[in-house]
Amino acid sequence: MSQDITTITQTEELARFCEAAKAAPYVTVDTEFLRERTYWSKLCLIQLAIPPASSAKEPGGQAVLVDPLADGLSLEPLYDLFRHKDTVKVFHAARQDLEIFFHDAKLFPEPLFDTQVAAMVCGFGEQVGYETLVRKIAKANLDKSSRFTDWSRRPLSDAQKAYALADVTHLRVIYEFLAEQLRKNDRESWLVEEVGVLEDPETYINRPEEAWLKVRTRTNSPRFLAILRELAKFREAYAQARDIPRSRVFKDDAMIEIASTKPATEADLGRSRLLLREARKGDIAAGIIAAVKAGLEAKDLPQPKKDEPGKPGNAALSDLLRVLLKAKADAAGVAPKLIAASSDLDAIATGERDLPALHGWRAEVFGRDALRLAAGEIALSAENGAVRVVPAR
């Protein structure tokens, strides 16, 4: 099988394929990477395919593997293809792939089509997997025996190559089907709106000073949160600078423990139950102690988000909004979570209005009626097992 699979290892080969791809209406793209031992994903393999009807014959016909670990290989021809606006770049669940390219080259493929997002818009459910779409749309089965593999090791086996290439060859059938469905349903603008989030640099920027917002804790003391903020800031900056996972610095549970115990010396750190041994001395220990001190001395204390006092009927309104969402999503053939999260419904019920669910295509499908329901202008009625929107009396 390997003789039918071309692996590109030279810049000239990649340039020839990418030039041929520019003549195609689309190119499907996937990557294999490792992140277990690094902060930034390590790109190990790139898969590319163009439509079988394309005239490209070299190298490798319509589907190839690209080895970014090959000595001397430049990815600039690929990035040039990504900038070529006449060829659609098709990914499935593109976020992690795009993060790699944004970090490495500060660019996003344009125009972009994400089949996972498109599948949700077309009624295939929430965060539908590639394997499911291959089975339902391409009418094929995937060999997933190479799913958990070290993609950084060379040489790649025939099984690894076949597995990797399947991630872009079946994707051609899936893309063509979903693109046609979007055209038929007049929902191409919905996809553009969703892809806009994936193409926003803010989606991929991890600012150390904001890292504490992602740490779950039950303690809302402003001083505790100030220490937590400084600890998370140190950890994020340290991990980014050394390209190591956050957990290699210290884990969330250790950070919460430290924010509670407020160690001032390495001896204090030595009494931690959760801190890794290597974090109790050296640069990490010094950083922890400095972060705790900064948190204790901070004047700008974070304020916990106050619980909404609750307006009469808020809980009931949240429940009604859930019923409305389910009915609207079913009628539109869209996954409910693509329209609004449960927290969005609670926010609407307590008066918040700056929410994605109330703008763009979501407003047409759900948001406008959600606001009318919250204002008491409409009500919900059941008829023949279906939920109907009726004027409020």
ABEGO torsion letter per residue (X at the ends): XAAABBBBABAAAAAAAAAAAAABABBBBBBBBBAAABABBBBABBBBBBBAABABAOBGEABBBBBAABBGBBAAAAAAAAABAABBBBBBGAAAAAAAAAAAAGBBBOBBBBAAAAAAAAGAEBGBBAAAAAAAAAGBBBBAAAABBBAABOBBBAAAAAAAAAAAAAAAAAAAAAAAAAAAAGAAAAAAAAAAAAABAAAABBBAAAAAAABBBABABAAAAAAAAAAAAAAAAAAAAAGBBAAAABBAAAAAAAAAAGBABAAAAAABAABBAAAABEAAAAAAAAAAAAAAABABBBBBBBBBAEBBGAAAAAAAAAAAAAAAAAAAGBBAAAABBAAAAAAAAAGBABBAAABEAAAAAAAAAAAAAAAGABBBBBBGGBBBBBBBX
